[in-house]
C-alpha cells in the first residue's frame, strides 16, 4: 500500500483524504464508467474502505446508485466524479483523475474490456481483463 493521498473536485467544493492505494491502477472500460464520465475509459484503484474521509464538502457531495449496491460520488457543482463504493462489500474505488498527490505507480491493467467502446483501440501491452476490479496489492 502507498502513503496518504489527497484529492478533490475541479471547483474545490469537495475534498478527500485516503490512506493510499490498495490495488493496481486500472483502466475501466465498463459501459457505466464510460457513460458517467463521458470518456472511452477511466483510471480507477481501490483504497482501504475504513481509511477514506471527506475533508471538505461532506454534506455537499452527492451520489447516484448506478447499479444495485454501487454508489458513484460526485460534486453537484462541477460534476467531478471522485469515488465509487460498494458499501455492503466495504470496497471503495478512487477515480485516479481526482487524486492530486503524486501517484505511486502507473496504470497496470485494463478492466471490463468486454464492454470496451467500439471506437477505442488499445495502444499498450497492459493485461486486459474482460471483467473485474484492479488486482489487489
CNS distance restraints for C-alpha pairs under 8 A (distance, minus, plus):
assign (resid   1 and name CA) (resid  20 and name CA) 6.10 0.50 0.50
assign (resid   1 and name CA) (resid  21 and name CA) 5.60 0.50 0.50
assign (resid   1 and name CA) (resid  22 and name CA) 5.34 0.50 0.50
assign (resid   1 and name CA) (resid  23 and name CA) 7.75 0.50 0.50
assign (resid   1 and name CA) (resid 137 and name CA) 6.75 0.50 0.50
assign (resid   2 and name CA) (resid  19 and name CA) 7.42 0.50 0.50
assign (resid   2 and name CA) (resid  20 and name CA) 4.70 0.50 0.50
assign (resid   2 and name CA) (resid  21 and name CA) 5.63 0.50 0.50
assign (resid   2 and name CA) (resid  22 and name CA) 7.59 0.50 0.50
assign (resid   2 and name CA) (resid 104 and name CA) 6.54 0.50 0.50
assign (resid   3 and name CA) (resid  19 and name CA) 6.16 0.50 0.50
assign (resid   3 and name CA) (resid  20 and name CA) 5.03 0.50 0.50
assign (resid   3 and name CA) (resid  21 and name CA) 7.90 0.50 0.50
assign (resid   4 and name CA) (resid  17 and name CA) 7.01 0.50 0.50
assign (resid   4 and name CA) (resid  18 and name CA) 5.69 0.50 0.50
assign (resid   4 and name CA) (resid  19 and name CA) 4.43 0.50 0.50
assign (resid   4 and name CA) (resid  20 and name CA) 4.89 0.50 0.50
assign (resid   5 and name CA) (resid  17 and name CA) 5.75 0.50 0.50
assign (resid   5 and name CA) (resid  18 and name CA) 5.14 0.50 0.50
assign (resid   5 and name CA) (resid  19 and name CA) 6.26 0.50 0.50
assign (resid   5 and name CA) (resid  20 and name CA) 5.52 0.50 0.50
assign (resid   5 and name CA) (resid  99 and name CA) 6.84 0.50 0.50
assign (resid   5 and name CA) (resid 100 and name CA) 7.44 0.50 0.50
assign (resid   5 and name CA) (resid 101 and name CA) 5.50 0.50 0.50
assign (resid   5 and name CA) (resid 102 and name CA) 7.98 0.50 0.50
assign (resid   6 and name CA) (resid  15 and name CA) 7.57 0.50 0.50
assign (resid   6 and name CA) (resid  16 and name CA) 5.94 0.50 0.50
assign (resid   6 and name CA) (resid  17 and name CA) 4.70 0.50 0.50
assign (resid   6 and name CA) (resid  18 and name CA) 6.53 0.50 0.50
assign (resid   6 and name CA) (resid  99 and name CA) 5.97 0.50 0.50
assign (resid   6 and name CA) (resid 100 and name CA) 5.74 0.50 0.50
assign (resid   6 and name CA) (resid 101 and name CA) 5.55 0.50 0.50
assign (resid   7 and name CA) (resid  15 and name CA) 5.78 0.50 0.50
assign (resid   7 and name CA) (resid  16 and name CA) 5.40 0.50 0.50
assign (resid   7 and name CA) (resid  17 and name CA) 6.50 0.50 0.50
assign (resid   7 and name CA) (resid  98 and name CA) 5.46 0.50 0.50
assign (resid   7 and name CA) (resid  99 and name CA) 4.20 0.50 0.50
assign (resid   7 and name CA) (resid 100 and name CA) 4.87 0.50 0.50
assign (resid   7 and name CA) (resid 101 and name CA) 6.98 0.50 0.50
assign (resid   8 and name CA) (resid  12 and name CA) 6.50 0.50 0.50
assign (resid   8 and name CA) (resid  13 and name CA) 7.91 0.50 0.50
assign (resid   8 and name CA) (resid  14 and name CA) 5.47 0.50 0.50
assign (resid   8 and name CA) (resid  15 and name CA) 4.06 0.50 0.50
assign (resid   8 and name CA) (resid  16 and name CA) 5.77 0.50 0.50
assign (resid   8 and name CA) (resid  82 and name CA) 6.72 0.50 0.50
assign (resid   8 and name CA) (resid  98 and name CA) 5.57 0.50 0.50
assign (resid   8 and name CA) (resid  99 and name CA) 6.74 0.50 0.50
assign (resid   8 and name CA) (resid 100 and name CA) 7.49 0.50 0.50
assign (resid   9 and name CA) (resid  13 and name CA) 6.75 0.50 0.50
assign (resid   9 and name CA) (resid  14 and name CA) 5.63 0.50 0.50
assign (resid   9 and name CA) (resid  15 and name CA) 6.64 0.50 0.50
assign (resid   9 and name CA) (resid  74 and name CA) 7.87 0.50 0.50
assign (resid   9 and name CA) (resid  75 and name CA) 6.49 0.50 0.50
assign (resid   9 and name CA) (resid  78 and name CA) 7.34 0.50 0.50
assign (resid   9 and name CA) (resid  79 and name CA) 7.91 0.50 0.50
assign (resid   9 and name CA) (resid  80 and name CA) 5.25 0.50 0.50
assign (resid   9 and name CA) (resid  81 and name CA) 7.39 0.50 0.50
assign (resid   9 and name CA) (resid  82 and name CA) 6.90 0.50 0.50
assign (resid   9 and name CA) (resid  98 and name CA) 6.34 0.50 0.50
assign (resid  10 and name CA) (resid  78 and name CA) 6.46 0.50 0.50
assign (resid  10 and name CA) (resid  80 and name CA) 6.27 0.50 0.50
assign (resid  11 and name CA) (resid  77 and name CA) 7.49 0.50 0.50
assign (resid  11 and name CA) (resid  78 and name CA) 6.01 0.50 0.50
assign (resid  13 and name CA) (resid  56 and name CA) 6.81 0.50 0.50
assign (resid  13 and name CA) (resid  57 and name CA) 5.81 0.50 0.50
assign (resid  13 and name CA) (resid  60 and name CA) 7.90 0.50 0.50
assign (resid  13 and name CA) (resid  75 and name CA) 7.37 0.50 0.50
assign (resid  13 and name CA) (resid  77 and name CA) 7.72 0.50 0.50
assign (resid  14 and name CA) (resid  54 and name CA) 7.40 0.50 0.50
assign (resid  14 and name CA) (resid  55 and name CA) 7.56 0.50 0.50
assign (resid  14 and name CA) (resid  56 and name CA) 5.07 0.50 0.50
assign (resid  14 and name CA) (resid  57 and name CA) 4.52 0.50 0.50
assign (resid  14 and name CA) (resid  58 and name CA) 7.10 0.50 0.50
assign (resid  14 and name CA) (resid  60 and name CA) 7.40 0.50 0.50
assign (resid  14 and name CA) (resid  61 and name CA) 6.53 0.50 0.50
assign (resid  14 and name CA) (resid  75 and name CA) 6.53 0.50 0.50
assign (resid  15 and name CA) (resid  54 and name CA) 5.87 0.50 0.50
assign (resid  15 and name CA) (resid  55 and name CA) 5.35 0.50 0.50
assign (resid  15 and name CA) (resid  56 and name CA) 4.81 0.50 0.50
assign (resid  15 and name CA) (resid  57 and name CA) 6.68 0.50 0.50
assign (resid  16 and name CA) (resid  52 and name CA) 7.29 0.50 0.50
assign (resid  16 and name CA) (resid  53 and name CA) 5.62 0.50 0.50
assign (resid  16 and name CA) (resid  54 and name CA) 4.27 0.50 0.50
assign (resid  16 and name CA) (resid  55 and name CA) 4.99 0.50 0.50
assign (resid  16 and name CA) (resid  56 and name CA) 6.82 0.50 0.50
assign (resid  17 and name CA) (resid  52 and name CA) 5.80 0.50 0.50
assign (resid  17 and name CA) (resid  53 and name CA) 5.46 0.50 0.50
assign (resid  17 and name CA) (resid  54 and name CA) 6.48 0.50 0.50
assign (resid  17 and name CA) (resid  55 and name CA) 6.63 0.50 0.50
assign (resid  18 and name CA) (resid  47 and name CA) 6.80 0.50 0.50
assign (resid  18 and name CA) (resid  48 and name CA) 7.58 0.50 0.50
assign (resid  18 and name CA) (resid  51 and name CA) 5.81 0.50 0.50
assign (resid  18 and name CA) (resid  52 and name CA) 4.35 0.50 0.50
assign (resid  18 and name CA) (resid  53 and name CA) 6.54 0.50 0.50
assign (resid  19 and name CA) (resid  47 and name CA) 6.98 0.50 0.50
assign (resid  19 and name CA) (resid  48 and name CA) 6.65 0.50 0.50
assign (resid  19 and name CA) (resid  51 and name CA) 5.33 0.50 0.50
assign (resid  19 and name CA) (resid  52 and name CA) 6.44 0.50 0.50
assign (resid  20 and name CA) (resid  47 and name CA) 5.92 0.50 0.50
assign (resid  20 and name CA) (resid  48 and name CA) 7.27 0.50 0.50
assign (resid  21 and name CA) (resid  45 and name CA) 6.45 0.50 0.50
assign (resid  21 and name CA) (resid  46 and name CA) 5.85 0.50 0.50
assign (resid  21 and name CA) (resid  47 and name CA) 4.71 0.50 0.50
assign (resid  21 and name CA) (resid  48 and name CA) 7.22 0.50 0.50
assign (resid  22 and name CA) (resid  45 and name CA) 7.27 0.50 0.50
assign (resid  22 and name CA) (resid  46 and name CA) 5.23 0.50 0.50
assign (resid  22 and name CA) (resid  47 and name CA) 4.95 0.50 0.50
assign (resid  22 and name CA) (resid  48 and name CA) 6.15 0.50 0.50
assign (resid  22 and name CA) (resid 136 and name CA) 5.83 0.50 0.50
assign (resid  22 and name CA) (resid 137 and name CA) 5.51 0.50 0.50
assign (resid  23 and name CA) (resid  45 and name CA) 5.75 0.50 0.50
assign (resid  23 and name CA) (resid  46 and name CA) 5.27 0.50 0.50
assign (resid  23 and name CA) (resid  47 and name CA) 7.25 0.50 0.50
assign (resid  23 and name CA) (resid 134 and name CA) 5.99 0.50 0.50
assign (resid  23 and name CA) (resid 135 and name CA) 5.48 0.50 0.50
assign (resid  23 and name CA) (resid 136 and name CA) 3.91 0.50 0.50
assign (resid  23 and name CA) (resid 137 and name CA) 4.73 0.50 0.50
assign (resid  24 and name CA) (resid  45 and name CA) 6.10 0.50 0.50
assign (resid  24 and name CA) (resid  46 and name CA) 7.70 0.50 0.50
assign (resid  24 and name CA) (resid 107 and name CA) 6.76 0.50 0.50
assign (resid  24 and name CA) (resid 108 and name CA) 6.02 0.50 0.50
assign (resid  24 and name CA) (resid 109 and name CA) 7.44 0.50 0.50
assign (resid  24 and name CA) (resid 134 and name CA) 5.45 0.50 0.50
assign (resid  24 and name CA) (resid 135 and name CA) 5.64 0.50 0.50
assign (resid  24 and name CA) (resid 136 and name CA) 6.32 0.50 0.50
assign (resid  24 and name CA) (resid 137 and name CA) 6.68 0.50 0.50
assign (resid  25 and name CA) (resid  43 and name CA) 6.51 0.50 0.50
assign (resid  25 and name CA) (resid  44 and name CA) 5.64 0.50 0.50
assign (resid  25 and name CA) (resid  45 and name CA) 4.74 0.50 0.50
assign (resid  25 and name CA) (resid  46 and name CA) 7.97 0.50 0.50
assign (resid  25 and name CA) (resid  96 and name CA) 7.82 0.50 0.50
assign (resid  25 and name CA) (resid 105 and name CA) 7.78 0.50 0.50
assign (resid  25 and name CA) (resid 106 and name CA) 6.80 0.50 0.50
assign (resid  25 and name CA) (resid 107 and name CA) 4.49 0.50 0.50
assign (resid  25 and name CA) (resid 108 and name CA) 5.80 0.50 0.50
assign (resid  25 and name CA) (resid 109 and name CA) 6.94 0.50 0.50
assign (resid  25 and name CA) (resid 134 and name CA) 6.35 0.50 0.50
assign (resid  26 and name CA) (resid  43 and name CA) 5.53 0.50 0.50
assign (resid  26 and name CA) (resid  44 and name CA) 5.39 0.50 0.50
assign (resid  26 and name CA) (resid  45 and name CA) 6.22 0.50 0.50
assign (resid  26 and name CA) (resid 107 and name CA) 5.55 0.50 0.50
assign (resid  26 and name CA) (resid 108 and name CA) 5.97 0.50 0.50
assign (resid  26 and name CA) (resid 109 and name CA) 4.84 0.50 0.50
assign (resid  26 and name CA) (resid 110 and name CA) 5.44 0.50 0.50
assign (resid  26 and name CA) (resid 111 and name CA) 6.34 0.50 0.50
assign (resid  26 and name CA) (resid 133 and name CA) 7.72 0.50 0.50
assign (resid  26 and name CA) (resid 134 and name CA) 5.25 0.50 0.50
assign (resid  27 and name CA) (resid  41 and name CA) 6.11 0.50 0.50
assign (resid  27 and name CA) (resid  42 and name CA) 5.36 0.50 0.50
assign (resid  27 and name CA) (resid  43 and name CA) 4.48 0.50 0.50
assign (resid  27 and name CA) (resid  44 and name CA) 6.34 0.50 0.50
assign (resid  27 and name CA) (resid 107 and name CA) 7.10 0.50 0.50
assign (resid  27 and name CA) (resid 109 and name CA) 6.31 0.50 0.50
assign (resid  27 and name CA) (resid 110 and name CA) 4.62 0.50 0.50
assign (resid  27 and name CA) (resid 111 and name CA) 5.93 0.50 0.50
assign (resid  28 and name CA) (resid  33 and name CA) 6.98 0.50 0.50
assign (resid  28 and name CA) (resid  41 and name CA) 5.34 0.50 0.50
assign (resid  28 and name CA) (resid  42 and name CA) 5.29 0.50 0.50
assign (resid  28 and name CA) (resid  43 and name CA) 6.23 0.50 0.50
assign (resid  28 and name CA) (resid  44 and name CA) 6.88 0.50 0.50
assign (resid  28 and name CA) (resid 110 and name CA) 6.06 0.50 0.50
assign (resid  28 and name CA) (resid 111 and name CA) 4.86 0.50 0.50
assign (resid  28 and name CA) (resid 112 and name CA) 5.87 0.50 0.50
assign (resid  28 and name CA) (resid 113 and name CA) 7.55 0.50 0.50
assign (resid  29 and name CA) (resid  33 and name CA) 6.80 0.50 0.50
assign (resid  29 and name CA) (resid  34 and name CA) 6.52 0.50 0.50
assign (resid  29 and name CA) (resid  40 and name CA) 6.68 0.50 0.50
assign (resid  29 and name CA) (resid  41 and name CA) 4.66 0.50 0.50
assign (resid  29 and name CA) (resid  42 and name CA) 6.98 0.50 0.50
assign (resid  29 and name CA) (resid 110 and name CA) 7.35 0.50 0.50
assign (resid  29 and name CA) (resid 111 and name CA) 6.18 0.50 0.50
assign (resid  29 and name CA) (resid 112 and name CA) 5.14 0.50 0.50
assign (resid  29 and name CA) (resid 113 and name CA) 5.56 0.50 0.50
assign (resid  29 and name CA) (resid 114 and name CA) 7.89 0.50 0.50
assign (resid  29 and name CA) (resid 115 and name CA) 5.98 0.50 0.50
assign (resid  29 and name CA) (resid 116 and name CA) 4.96 0.50 0.50
assign (resid  29 and name CA) (resid 117 and name CA) 7.17 0.50 0.50
assign (resid  30 and name CA) (resid  34 and name CA) 6.28 0.50 0.50
assign (resid  30 and name CA) (resid  41 and name CA) 7.45 0.50 0.50
assign (resid  30 and name CA) (resid 111 and name CA) 7.70 0.50 0.50
assign (resid  30 and name CA) (resid 112 and name CA) 5.14 0.50 0.50
assign (resid  30 and name CA) (resid 113 and name CA) 7.07 0.50 0.50
assign (resid  30 and name CA) (resid 114 and name CA) 7.68 0.50 0.50
assign (resid  30 and name CA) (resid 115 and name CA) 5.09 0.50 0.50
assign (resid  30 and name CA) (resid 116 and name CA) 6.48 0.50 0.50
assign (resid  31 and name CA) (resid  35 and name CA) 6.08 0.50 0.50
assign (resid  31 and name CA) (resid 115 and name CA) 5.90 0.50 0.50
assign (resid  31 and name CA) (resid 116 and name CA) 7.41 0.50 0.50
assign (resid  31 and name CA) (resid 117 and name CA) 7.85 0.50 0.50
assign (resid  32 and name CA) (resid  36 and name CA) 6.01 0.50 0.50
assign (resid  32 and name CA) (resid  66 and name CA) 7.39 0.50 0.50
assign (resid  33 and name CA) (resid  37 and name CA) 5.91 0.50 0.50
assign (resid  33 and name CA) (resid  38 and name CA) 7.98 0.50 0.50
assign (resid  33 and name CA) (resid  39 and name CA) 7.88 0.50 0.50
assign (resid  33 and name CA) (resid  41 and name CA) 6.76 0.50 0.50
assign (resid  33 and name CA) (resid  42 and name CA) 6.76 0.50 0.50
assign (resid  34 and name CA) (resid  38 and name CA) 5.52 0.50 0.50
assign (resid  34 and name CA) (resid  39 and name CA) 5.06 0.50 0.50
assign (resid  34 and name CA) (resid  40 and name CA) 5.40 0.50 0.50
assign (resid  34 and name CA) (resid  41 and name CA) 5.53 0.50 0.50
assign (resid  34 and name CA) (resid  42 and name CA) 7.27 0.50 0.50
assign (resid  35 and name CA) (resid  39 and name CA) 7.06 0.50 0.50
assign (resid  37 and name CA) (resid  42 and name CA) 7.49 0.50 0.50
assign (resid  37 and name CA) (resid  81 and name CA) 7.50 0.50 0.50
assign (resid  40 and name CA) (resid 116 and name CA) 7.52 0.50 0.50
assign (resid  40 and name CA) (resid 117 and name CA) 5.95 0.50 0.50
assign (resid  40 and name CA) (resid 120 and name CA) 6.81 0.50 0.50
assign (resid  41 and name CA) (resid 116 and name CA) 7.91 0.50 0.50
assign (resid  42 and name CA) (resid  95 and name CA) 7.42 0.50 0.50
assign (resid  43 and name CA) (resid  95 and name CA) 6.13 0.50 0.50
assign (resid  43 and name CA) (resid  96 and name CA) 5.35 0.50 0.50
assign (resid  43 and name CA) (resid  97 and name CA) 6.84 0.50 0.50
assign (resid  43 and name CA) (resid 107 and name CA) 7.56 0.50 0.50
assign (resid  44 and name CA) (resid  93 and name CA) 6.14 0.50 0.50
assign (resid  44 and name CA) (resid  94 and name CA) 5.59 0.50 0.50
assign (resid  44 and name CA) (resid  95 and name CA) 4.79 0.50 0.50
assign (resid  44 and name CA) (resid  96 and name CA) 5.22 0.50 0.50
assign (resid  44 and name CA) (resid 134 and name CA) 7.81 0.50 0.50
assign (resid  45 and name CA) (resid  93 and name CA) 5.24 0.50 0.50
assign (resid  45 and name CA) (resid  94 and name CA) 5.49 0.50 0.50
assign (resid  45 and name CA) (resid  95 and name CA) 6.99 0.50 0.50
assign (resid  45 and name CA) (resid  96 and name CA) 6.84 0.50 0.50
assign (resid  45 and name CA) (resid 134 and name CA) 6.41 0.50 0.50
assign (resid  46 and name CA) (resid  91 and name CA) 7.09 0.50 0.50
assign (resid  46 and name CA) (resid  92 and name CA) 5.64 0.50 0.50
assign (resid  46 and name CA) (resid  93 and name CA) 4.35 0.50 0.50
assign (resid  46 and name CA) (resid  94 and name CA) 6.21 0.50 0.50
assign (resid  46 and name CA) (resid 134 and name CA) 7.37 0.50 0.50
assign (resid  46 and name CA) (resid 136 and name CA) 7.56 0.50 0.50
assign (resid  47 and name CA) (resid  51 and name CA) 7.66 0.50 0.50
assign (resid  47 and name CA) (resid  52 and name CA) 7.45 0.50 0.50
assign (resid  47 and name CA) (resid  91 and name CA) 7.60 0.50 0.50
assign (resid  47 and name CA) (resid  92 and name CA) 5.71 0.50 0.50
assign (resid  47 and name CA) (resid  93 and name CA) 6.05 0.50 0.50
assign (resid  47 and name CA) (resid  94 and name CA) 6.66 0.50 0.50
assign (resid  48 and name CA) (resid  52 and name CA) 6.87 0.50 0.50
assign (resid  48 and name CA) (resid  91 and name CA) 7.39 0.50 0.50
assign (resid  48 and name CA) (resid  92 and name CA) 6.94 0.50 0.50
assign (resid  49 and name CA) (resid  90 and name CA) 5.69 0.50 0.50
assign (resid  49 and name CA) (resid  91 and name CA) 5.58 0.50 0.50
assign (resid  49 and name CA) (resid  92 and name CA) 5.59 0.50 0.50
assign (resid  54 and name CA) (resid  58 and name CA) 5.36 0.50 0.50
assign (resid  57 and name CA) (resid  61 and name CA) 5.92 0.50 0.50
assign (resid  60 and name CA) (resid  75 and name CA) 7.35 0.50 0.50
assign (resid  60 and name CA) (resid  76 and name CA) 7.50 0.50 0.50
assign (resid  61 and name CA) (resid  73 and name CA) 6.72 0.50 0.50
assign (resid  61 and name CA) (resid  74 and name CA) 5.95 0.50 0.50
assign (resid  61 and name CA) (resid  75 and name CA) 5.08 0.50 0.50
assign (resid  61 and name CA) (resid  76 and name CA) 6.51 0.50 0.50
assign (resid  62 and name CA) (resid  73 and name CA) 5.58 0.50 0.50
assign (resid  62 and name CA) (resid  74 and name CA) 5.68 0.50 0.50
assign (resid  62 and name CA) (resid  75 and name CA) 6.37 0.50 0.50
assign (resid  62 and name CA) (resid  76 and name CA) 6.51 0.50 0.50
assign (resid  63 and name CA) (resid  71 and name CA) 5.88 0.50 0.50
assign (resid  63 and name CA) (resid  72 and name CA) 5.12 0.50 0.50
assign (resid  63 and name CA) (resid  73 and name CA) 4.18 0.50 0.50
assign (resid  63 and name CA) (resid  74 and name CA) 5.99 0.50 0.50
assign (resid  64 and name CA) (resid  71 and name CA) 5.55 0.50 0.50
assign (resid  64 and name CA) (resid  72 and name CA) 5.42 0.50 0.50
assign (resid  64 and name CA) (resid  73 and name CA) 6.80 0.50 0.50
assign (resid  65 and name CA) (resid  69 and name CA) 6.91 0.50 0.50
assign (resid  65 and name CA) (resid  70 and name CA) 5.49 0.50 0.50
assign (resid  65 and name CA) (resid  71 and name CA) 4.49 0.50 0.50
assign (resid  65 and name CA) (resid  72 and name CA) 6.39 0.50 0.50
assign (resid  66 and name CA) (resid  70 and name CA) 6.13 0.50 0.50
assign (resid  66 and name CA) (resid  71 and name CA) 6.47 0.50 0.50
assign (resid  66 and name CA) (resid  72 and name CA) 7.04 0.50 0.50
assign (resid  67 and name CA) (resid  71 and name CA) 7.75 0.50 0.50
assign (resid  69 and name CA) (resid  86 and name CA) 5.69 0.50 0.50
assign (resid  69 and name CA) (resid  87 and name CA) 6.95 0.50 0.50
assign (resid  69 and name CA) (resid  88 and name CA) 7.09 0.50 0.50
assign (resid  70 and name CA) (resid  84 and name CA) 6.89 0.50 0.50
assign (resid  70 and name CA) (resid  85 and name CA) 5.70 0.50 0.50
assign (resid  70 and name CA) (resid  86 and name CA) 4.82 0.50 0.50
assign (resid  70 and name CA) (resid  87 and name CA) 7.45 0.50 0.50
assign (resid  71 and name CA) (resid  84 and name CA) 5.46 0.50 0.50
assign (resid  71 and name CA) (resid  85 and name CA) 5.31 0.50 0.50
assign (resid  71 and name CA) (resid  86 and name CA) 6.52 0.50 0.50
assign (resid  72 and name CA) (resid  81 and name CA) 7.19 0.50 0.50
assign (resid  72 and name CA) (resid  82 and name CA) 7.90 0.50 0.50
assign (resid  72 and name CA) (resid  83 and name CA) 6.03 0.50 0.50
assign (resid  72 and name CA) (resid  84 and name CA) 4.22 0.50 0.50
assign (resid  72 and name CA) (resid  85 and name CA) 6.59 0.50 0.50
assign (resid  73 and name CA) (resid  81 and name CA) 5.90 0.50 0.50
assign (resid  73 and name CA) (resid  82 and name CA) 6.02 0.50 0.50
assign (resid  73 and name CA) (resid  83 and name CA) 5.33 0.50 0.50
assign (resid  73 and name CA) (resid  84 and name CA) 5.86 0.50 0.50
assign (resid  74 and name CA) (resid  79 and name CA) 5.87 0.50 0.50
assign (resid  74 and name CA) (resid  80 and name CA) 5.32 0.50 0.50
assign (resid  74 and name CA) (resid  81 and name CA) 4.18 0.50 0.50
assign (resid  74 and name CA) (resid  82 and name CA) 5.76 0.50 0.50
assign (resid  74 and name CA) (resid  83 and name CA) 7.32 0.50 0.50
assign (resid  75 and name CA) (resid  79 and name CA) 4.97 0.50 0.50
assign (resid  75 and name CA) (resid  80 and name CA) 5.42 0.50 0.50
assign (resid  75 and name CA) (resid  81 and name CA) 6.73 0.50 0.50
assign (resid  76 and name CA) (resid  80 and name CA) 7.95 0.50 0.50
assign (resid  80 and name CA) (resid  98 and name CA) 7.71 0.50 0.50
assign (resid  81 and name CA) (resid  95 and name CA) 6.83 0.50 0.50
assign (resid  81 and name CA) (resid  98 and name CA) 7.50 0.50 0.50
assign (resid  82 and name CA) (resid  94 and name CA) 6.07 0.50 0.50
assign (resid  82 and name CA) (resid  95 and name CA) 5.02 0.50 0.50
assign (resid  82 and name CA) (resid  96 and name CA) 7.85 0.50 0.50
assign (resid  82 and name CA) (resid  97 and name CA) 7.87 0.50 0.50
assign (resid  82 and name CA) (resid  98 and name CA) 5.60 0.50 0.50
assign (resid  83 and name CA) (resid  92 and name CA) 6.89 0.50 0.50
assign (resid  83 and name CA) (resid  93 and name CA) 5.55 0.50 0.50
assign (resid  83 and name CA) (resid  94 and name CA) 4.45 0.50 0.50
assign (resid  83 and name CA) (resid  95 and name CA) 5.36 0.50 0.50
assign (resid  84 and name CA) (resid  92 and name CA) 5.79 0.50 0.50
assign (resid  84 and name CA) (resid  93 and name CA) 5.16 0.50 0.50
assign (resid  84 and name CA) (resid  94 and name CA) 6.57 0.50 0.50
assign (resid  84 and name CA) (resid  95 and name CA) 7.71 0.50 0.50
assign (resid  85 and name CA) (resid  90 and name CA) 7.43 0.50 0.50
assign (resid  85 and name CA) (resid  91 and name CA) 5.54 0.50 0.50
assign (resid  85 and name CA) (resid  92 and name CA) 4.31 0.50 0.50
assign (resid  85 and name CA) (resid  93 and name CA) 6.10 0.50 0.50
assign (resid  86 and name CA) (resid  90 and name CA) 5.88 0.50 0.50
assign (resid  86 and name CA) (resid  91 and name CA) 5.19 0.50 0.50
assign (resid  86 and name CA) (resid  92 and name CA) 6.51 0.50 0.50
assign (resid  87 and name CA) (resid  91 and name CA) 6.50 0.50 0.50
assign (resid  94 and name CA) (resid  98 and name CA) 7.76 0.50 0.50
assign (resid  94 and name CA) (resid  99 and name CA) 7.94 0.50 0.50
assign (resid  95 and name CA) (resid  99 and name CA) 7.28 0.50 0.50
assign (resid  99 and name CA) (resid 103 and name CA) 7.93 0.50 0.50
assign (resid 108 and name CA) (resid 126 and name CA) 6.08 0.50 0.50
assign (resid 108 and name CA) (resid 127 and name CA) 7.30 0.50 0.50
assign (resid 109 and name CA) (resid 126 and name CA) 5.26 0.50 0.50
assign (resid 109 and name CA) (resid 127 and name CA) 5.03 0.50 0.50
assign (resid 109 and name CA) (resid 128 and name CA) 6.06 0.50 0.50
assign (resid 109 and name CA) (resid 129 and name CA) 7.51 0.50 0.50
assign (resid 109 and name CA) (resid 134 and name CA) 6.92 0.50 0.50
assign (resid 110 and name CA) (resid 126 and name CA) 6.71 0.50 0.50
assign (resid 110 and name CA) (resid 127 and name CA) 6.19 0.50 0.50
assign (resid 110 and name CA) (resid 128 and name CA) 4.74 0.50 0.50
assign (resid 110 and name CA) (resid 129 and name CA) 6.08 0.50 0.50
assign (resid 111 and name CA) (resid 128 and name CA) 6.10 0.50 0.50
assign (resid 111 and name CA) (resid 129 and name CA) 4.81 0.50 0.50
assign (resid 111 and name CA) (resid 130 and name CA) 6.13 0.50 0.50
assign (resid 111 and name CA) (resid 131 and name CA) 5.66 0.50 0.50
assign (resid 111 and name CA) (resid 132 and name CA) 6.10 0.50 0.50
assign (resid 111 and name CA) (resid 133 and name CA) 6.59 0.50 0.50
assign (resid 111 and name CA) (resid 134 and name CA) 6.88 0.50 0.50
assign (resid 112 and name CA) (resid 116 and name CA) 6.99 0.50 0.50
assign (resid 112 and name CA) (resid 129 and name CA) 6.05 0.50 0.50
assign (resid 112 and name CA) (resid 130 and name CA) 4.72 0.50 0.50
assign (resid 112 and name CA) (resid 131 and name CA) 4.04 0.50 0.50
assign (resid 112 and name CA) (resid 132 and name CA) 6.25 0.50 0.50
assign (resid 113 and name CA) (resid 128 and name CA) 6.47 0.50 0.50
assign (resid 113 and name CA) (resid 129 and name CA) 6.04 0.50 0.50
assign (resid 113 and name CA) (resid 130 and name CA) 4.62 0.50 0.50
assign (resid 113 and name CA) (resid 131 and name CA) 6.64 0.50 0.50
assign (resid 114 and name CA) (resid 129 and name CA) 7.97 0.50 0.50
assign (resid 114 and name CA) (resid 130 and name CA) 4.70 0.50 0.50
assign (resid 114 and name CA) (resid 131 and name CA) 6.71 0.50 0.50
assign (resid 115 and name CA) (resid 130 and name CA) 7.84 0.50 0.50
assign (resid 116 and name CA) (resid 120 and name CA) 7.16 0.50 0.50
